[in-house]
Amino acid sequence: MSTTDALTGLGNRRFLDESIAQLSSDAQTIGAQMIGALMVDIDHFNEVNDVEGRALGDSVLAEVARRLAGQLTEPSVLGRYGGEEFLILAPGVNLVGAARLGERLRGAVAATAIPLEMGRSRVVTVSIGCAMGEAAALIEIIRSAESALSVAKGAGRNRVEVANTLPLDV
């Protein structure tokens, strides 16, 4: 079974599930390890598909993935979570570091318009939810990041929100 998303070249949901299981298992074996989770969603992506067409929407997805990947270093894990959502797992990153990383990612995506066709381009933005906690509680941390993402989208998009509750125990 493939663990690579054919469109973006990133790890796919299966890859992320395996990474989550491995990080959680490692945390239980070697002890508590803090980890940041960032859920990234492309703002108004359905509009991109509706206005520009699916082929150009695919190009936008691939370019956003490239820009996100360009901002990350080892041991961070990046994958396509589904649709226009990406998940970043950042071992050893505290909440301030996760928020800073989120701002860096948000800025990298919006910094320059994405070329389309016939000399046209489109500025694309992302909304990001951040959370952190002990890696053994990674599923709950991801849920907190998803909740923070919902807050970011509800607060106007093109922003980073930090989860207000952090799961710190298993």
Secondary structure, DSSP 8 states (H G I E B T S, - for coil): ---B-TTTSSB-HHHHHHHHHHHHHHHHHH---EEEEEEEEETTHHHHHHHH-HHHHHHHHHHHHHHHHTT--TT-EEEEEETTEEEEEEET--HHHHHHHHHHHHHHHHSS-EE-STT-EE---EEEEEEEEEGGGHHHHHHHHHHHHHHHHHTTSS-EEE-SS-----
